[in-house]
């Protein structure tokens, strides 16, 4: 990576002098991202995003940096802002700015700064948006409708964002097409399950250094993220309870060998609670009141709304202290303390480094190719939420397998004919 630090300060980061450390870590992540590397090489040759103004709202990590560099190689004029106030890696932000990619993100920024950074990125007048949580898309529709005529479309990275986008479509307010990258098989089967499963535990252990073996852990939600978290916790020797509202997912959790119960019943049992639902107040005041002394609460959902932190603050009053970085104790009774990790935000990014690069390789390959698809086809699409085209999903899987040295079978002509025929029977 060469130094092309912008001459004017069209960015807002913690410290530009951190760039050298960021470069080394970006290069390290790139070793585990062979699919995105191939896409970056083809983008550099074909320039499918030439002169397209892009806004990437994502966790500013080493993996996101490799996505940004691939977009830049494809000719995009991109700016970045954070999708979470605690997830920015300041050295990575500095390295990207040095590469000529404006970044508006500082780890630990308050809410006012977070939204000011999004507004600054929107001043770039993007034609394509890569969003993670739908904060940018919703702000465009609420506050920056002046940008709508030039926007071709957007992509969305995470489950929570897709839910918000589909709500906008259902209410008839969505004004441009959005590709639900989260719904790609090569994204949610792997990123959500394996990435979230490993990185959530990584964040909890970095924050607390507790032993998971023998602990009773309550996992709220058994979607792909919850499945990964519950599986990895069991692998570490924890006794795992699962809470759910969906009968099919609850049945699946039960048949996977987990104890399925309600949060009301689990609240008094858990040593550790991990939320991964995308909903609000999954752990609410009545649950907090029942928790045993020293219970630890962590969130792995996109927003810090899954635990009712407002109620917890009211219950504790002044009885609140920081025990170690990302570990805060709330005294809510003479002999009852509740521990909250990472301010209730995404624990894998607040206290650790997020998903391993290998799994983000597929997620961000989807983002890069979906962005190219939006540029090519966006003007012909209706303002709806679309799945990633199947040919993109399968191509990413093929490239990943090739990078792993894995070969698979191919159908013979006879087999192809058989599968497409109705005549053969018993």
C-alpha positions in Angstrom: 0.0 0.0 0.0 1.3 3.4 -1.0 0.9 6.7 0.8 -1.7 9.0 -0.7 -2.8 10.9 2.4 -5.4 13.5 1.3 -4.0 17.0 1.4 -7.2 18.5 2.9 -8.8 17.0 6.0 -11.8 15.4 4.4 -11.9 12.8 7.1 -12.3 12.5 10.9 -10.3 9.8 12.6 -8.4 9.5 15.9 -4.8 9.7 14.8 -3.3 9.6 11.3 0.1 8.5 12.7 -1.4 5.0 13.4 -1.5 4.2 9.7 1.6 2.0 9.7 0.2 -0.4 12.3 -3.1 -0.4 10.3 -1.4 -1.3 7.1 0.3 -4.3 8.6 -2.9 -5.6 10.1 -4.8 -5.1 6.9 -2.2 -7.1 5.0 -2.4 -9.8 7.6 -6.2 -10.1 7.2 -5.8 -10.2 3.4 -3.9 -13.5 3.7 -7.2 -15.1 4.9 -9.3 -13.4 2.2 -8.4 -15.1 -1.1 -11.9 -14.7 -2.7 -11.9 -10.9 -2.2 -8.3 -10.8 -3.4 -9.4 -12.4 -6.7 -12.3 -10.0 -7.0 -10.0 -7.0 -6.3 -7.7 -8.2 -9.1 -10.6 -8.5 -11.6 -12.0 -5.2 -10.5 -8.6 -3.6 -11.1 -8.6 -4.9 -14.6 -12.2 -4.3 -15.5 -13.0 -1.1 -13.4 -16.8 -1.9 -13.1 -17.3 0.8 -10.5 -15.4 3.6 -12.3 -16.3 7.0 -10.9 -19.3 5.7 -8.9 -19.6 7.5 -5.6 -20.1 5.0 -2.8 -20.7 5.2 0.9 -19.7 2.2 3.0 -21.2 2.3 6.5 -19.6 -0.7 8.3 -17.4 -1.8 11.1 -14.1 -0.2 10.4 -12.0 -3.3 10.7 -9.1 -4.9 8.8 -11.6 -7.0 6.8 -13.7 -3.9 5.8 -10.5 -2.2 4.8 -9.9 -5.0 2.3 -13.4 -4.5 0.9 -12.8 -0.8 0.6 -9.5 -1.4 -1.2 -11.3 -3.8 -3.6 -13.9 -1.1 -4.3 -11.2 1.5 -4.9 -9.5 -0.9 -7.3 -12.7 -1.2 -9.2 -12.8 2.6 -9.7 -15.2 3.6 -6.9 -15.0 6.9 -5.2 -15.8 5.7 -1.8 -16.1 7.1 1.7 -16.5 5.1 5.0 -18.2 5.7 8.3 -18.8 3.4 11.2 -21.9 1.3 11.7 -21.2 1.0 15.5 -19.6 3.5 17.9 -17.3 0.9 19.5 -16.3 -1.2 16.5 -13.8 1.1 14.8 -10.1 0.1 14.7 -8.4 3.4 14.7 -5.2 2.2 13.1 -7.2 0.7 10.2 -9.1 4.0 9.8 -5.7 5.8 9.6 -4.3 3.4 7.0 -7.4 3.8 4.8 -7.1 7.6 4.9 -3.5 7.3 3.9 -4.7 5.3 0.9 -6.9 8.2 -0.1 -10.2 6.7 1.2 -11.9 9.2 3.5 -13.0 7.7 6.8 -15.3 9.3 9.4 -15.0 7.1 12.5 -13.4 7.0 15.9 -13.6 4.1 18.3 -15.7 5.1 21.3 -17.4 8.0 19.7 -20.6 9.2 21.3 -24.0 9.0 19.6 -23.9 12.6 18.5 -20.5 12.1 16.8 -21.7 8.8 15.3 -24.6 10.5 13.5 -22.5 13.5 12.6 -20.1 11.1 10.9 -22.9 9.5 8.9 -24.1 13.0 7.8 -20.5 13.9 6.8 -20.3 10.7 4.7 -23.7 11.5 3.1 -22.3 14.8 2.0 -20.3 12.7 -0.5 -23.7 12.4 -2.3 -23.4 8.6 -2.8 -24.9 6.7 -5.8 -24.5 3.3 -4.1 -24.7 2.6 -0.4 -23.2 -0.4 1.4 -25.0 -0.4 4.8 -24.7 -2.4 8.0 -27.8 -2.0 10.1 -29.7 0.4 7.8 -28.8 3.6 9.7 -27.7 5.2 6.4 -30.7 4.1 4.4 -33.1 5.3 7.0 -31.4 8.6 7.4 -31.5 9.2 3.6 -35.3 8.5 3.6 -35.9 10.7 6.7 -33.5 13.6 6.5 -31.7 13.5 3.1 -34.3 13.0 0.5 -32.4 15.4 -1.7 -30.0 12.5 -2.4 -32.7 10.1 -3.6 -32.6 11.1 -7.4 -29.0 10.0 -7.8 -29.0 6.9 -5.7 -28.9 3.7 -7.8 -29.3 1.3 -4.9 -27.8 -0.2 -1.8 -26.7 -3.4 -0.2 -27.3 -4.5 3.4 -24.9 -6.6 5.5 -26.8 -7.7 8.6 -30.0 -9.3 9.7 -31.2 -6.3 11.7 -30.7 -4.0 8.7 -32.6 -6.4 6.3 -35.5 -6.4 8.8 -35.6 -2.6 8.8 -35.3 -2.4 5.0 -38.2 -4.9 4.5 -40.3 -2.9 6.9 -39.7 0.2 4.7 -40.7 -1.9 1.6 -43.8 -3.2 3.4 -44.8 0.4 4.4 -44.3 1.6 0.8 -41.6 4.2 1.7 -38.5 2.5 0.2 -37.3 4.6 -2.8 -34.5 2.4 -4.2 -33.6 -1.3 -4.6 -31.6 -3.0 -1.9 -29.6 -6.3 -2.1 -29.9 -8.3 1.1 -26.4 -9.5 1.3 -27.1 -11.0 4.7 -29.5 -13.5 3.0 -26.9 -14.9 0.7 -26.1 -18.5 1.6 -22.4 -17.8 1.6 -23.0 -15.1 4.1 -25.5 -16.1 6.8 -24.6 -19.8 6.8 -21.0 -19.0 7.5 -20.5 -15.4 8.8 -23.5 -15.5 11.1 -23.0 -19.0 12.4 -19.2 -19.6 12.4 -18.1 -16.0 12.6 -20.5 -14.8 15.3 -20.1 -18.1 17.2 -16.3 -17.7 17.5 -16.0 -14.0 17.7 -18.7 -13.6 20.4 -16.8 -16.0 22.7 -13.6 -14.2 21.8 -15.0 -10.9 22.9 -16.5 -12.3 26.2 -13.2 -14.0 27.1 -11.0 -10.9 26.2 -13.3 -8.7 28.4 -13.6 -11.1 31.4 -11.1 -13.9 31.2 -13.7 -16.2 32.8 -13.8 -20.0 32.5 -16.8 -21.1 30.4 -16.6 -24.7 31.3 -19.2 -25.5 34.0 -21.0 -22.2 33.5 -24.7 -22.0 32.9 -25.2 -19.8 29.8 -28.4 -18.5 28.4 -28.5 -17.7 24.7 -31.4 -15.5 23.6 -32.3 -16.3 20.0 -31.6 -19.4 17.9 -31.2 -17.8 14.4 -27.9 -18.4 12.6 -26.0 -16.3 15.1 -27.6 -17.9 18.1 -26.9 -21.4 16.7 -23.2 -20.5 16.3 -22.9 -19.0 19.8 -24.7 -21.9 21.5 -22.7 -24.5 19.6 -19.4 -22.9 20.5 -20.4 -22.4 24.2 -21.3 -26.1 24.5 -17.9 -26.9 22.9 -16.2 -24.9 25.7 -18.0 -27.0 28.3 -20.9 -24.7 29.2 -24.4 -25.8 30.1 -26.5 -24.0 27.5 -30.1 -22.8 27.7 -31.8 -21.3 24.7 -34.8 -18.9 24.7 -36.9 -18.4 21.5 -40.2 -17.0 20.3 -40.2 -19.0 17.0 -41.6 -22.5 17.6 -39.6 -24.0 14.7 -36.3 -22.5 15.9 -37.1 -23.6 19.4 -37.8 -27.1 18.2 -34.6 -27.1 16.3 -32.7 -26.0 19.4 -34.3 -28.7 21.5 -33.4 -31.4 18.9 -29.9 -30.0 18.8 -29.7 -31.0 22.4 -30.1 -27.6 24.1 -32.5 -26.9 27.0 -35.2 -24.6 25.6 -37.0 -22.4 28.1 -38.3 -18.8 28.6 -36.2 -15.9 29.7 -38.4 -15.6 32.8 -37.4 -19.0 33.9 -33.8 -18.8 32.8 -33.2 -15.4 34.4 -32.5 -16.8 37.8 -30.3 -19.7 36.5 -27.7 -18.0 34.2 -24.2 -17.2 35.0 -23.8 -15.6 31.6 -26.4 -14.3 29.2 -25.8 -13.6 25.5 -28.5 -12.0 23.3 -28.6 -12.4 19.6 -32.2 -11.6 18.5 -32.2 -8.2 16.8 -35.1 -7.2 19.1 -35.6 -4.8 21.9 -35.6 -5.5 25.7 -35.1 -9.2 25.3 -33.6 -9.0 28.8 -36.0 -6.6 30.5 -36.4 -5.2 34.1 -38.2 -8.3 35.5 -35.4 -10.5 34.2 -32.7 -8.3 35.6 -34.4 -8.3 39.0 -34.2 -12.2 39.1 -30.6 -12.6 38.1 -28.2 -14.1 40.6 -25.4 -12.0 42.1 -22.6 -11.5 39.6 -24.5 -12.6 36.5 -22.8 -11.4 33.3 -24.8 -9.9 30.4 -23.4 -9.6 26.8 -25.0 -8.7 23.5 -24.2 -10.0 20.1 -27.1 -8.4 18.3 -26.5 -5.3 16.1 -28.0 -2.6 18.3 -27.6 -2.1 22.1 -31.3 -2.4 22.6 -31.5 -6.1 23.5 -30.8 -5.5 27.1 -32.9 -2.8 28.9 -29.9 -0.7 30.0 -32.2 2.2 30.9 -34.0 0.1 33.4 -30.7 -1.3 34.8 -29.3 2.2 35.2 -32.5 3.3 37.1 -32.3 0.2 39.3 -28.7 0.8 40.2 -28.7 4.6 40.7 -25.2 5.6 41.7 -24.1 2.0 42.3 -22.2 1.6 39.1 -18.5 1.2 38.5 -16.1 0.0 35.8 -14.2 -3.1 36.8 -11.9 -3.4 33.8 -12.1 -2.3 30.1 -15.6 -3.1 28.7 -16.8 -4.6 32.0 -19.2 -2.5 34.1 -20.9 -3.6 37.4 -24.4 -2.4 38.4 -25.4 -2.8 42.0 -29.1 -3.3 42.1 -29.5 -4.7 45.6 -27.6 -5.3 48.8 -26.4 -8.6 47.5 -27.1 -8.4 43.7 -24.7 -7.2 41.1 -25.2 -7.5 37.3 -22.2 -7.2 35.0 -22.7 -5.7 31.5 -20.0 -6.2 28.9 -19.2 -3.7 26.1 -21.9 -1.2 27.1 -24.4 -3.6 25.7 -23.1 -3.3 22.2 -21.8 -6.0 19.9 -19.4 -7.8 22.2 -17.3 -9.3 19.4 -16.4 -5.9 18.1 -16.5 -3.9 21.4 -14.1 -6.1 23.2 -12.4 -8.1 20.3 -11.7 -7.7 16.6 -15.0 -9.1 15.1 -15.2 -12.1 12.8 -12.1 -13.9 11.5 -11.0 -12.7 8.1 -11.6 -16.1 6.5 -15.4 -15.9 7.0 -15.6 -12.2 6.2 -13.9 -13.1 2.9 -17.2 -14.5 1.7 -19.4 -11.8 3.2 -17.4 -9.0 1.6 -17.0 -10.9 -1.7 -20.9 -10.8 -1.7 -20.8 -7.1 -1.0 -18.3 -6.3 -3.7 -20.1 -8.3 -6.4 -23.5 -7.1 -5.2 -22.3 -3.5 -5.6 -21.2 -4.3 -9.1 -24.6 -5.8 -9.8 -26.4 -2.7 -8.4 -24.3 -0.4 -10.7 -25.1 -2.6 -13.7 -28.8 -3.4 -13.1 -30.0 -1.0 -10.3 -31.8 1.4 -12.6 -33.9 -1.5 -13.9 -34.9 -2.7 -10.5 -38.0 -1.8 -8.5 -37.6 -0.2 -5.0 -37.7 -3.6 -3.2 -35.4 -5.8 -1.1 -33.8 -8.5 -3.3 -31.7 -11.6 -2.5 -28.2 -11.8 -3.9 -28.4 -13.3 -7.4 -27.9 -17.1 -7.1 -25.1 -17.0 -9.7 -23.1 -14.6 -7.4 -23.7 -16.8 -4.4 -22.5 -20.0 -6.1 -19.5 -18.3 -7.7 -18.3 -17.1 -4.3 -18.7 -20.7 -2.9 -16.8 -22.1 -5.9 -13.9 -19.6 -5.4 -13.8 -20.3 -1.7 -13.6 -24.0 -2.2 -10.8 -23.6 -4.8 -8.9 -21.4 -2.4 -9.2 -24.1 0.3 -8.0 -26.8 -2.2 -11.4 -28.6 -2.0 -12.7 -30.4 -5.1 -16.3 -31.4 -5.7 -18.1 -33.6 -8.2 -19.7 -32.5 -11.4 -22.9 -33.9 -12.9 -22.5 -36.2 -15.8 -24.6 -35.7 -18.9 -26.7 -38.7 -17.9 -27.3 -37.3 -14.4 -28.2 -33.9 -15.8 -30.7 -35.5 -18.1 -32.1 -37.6 -15.3 -32.6 -34.6 -13.0 -34.4 -32.7 -15.8 -36.6 -35.5 -16.8 -40.1 -36.5 -15.6 -40.2 -39.8 -17.4 -38.0 -41.9 -15.2 -39.6 -43.5 -12.2 -39.5 -46.5 -9.9 
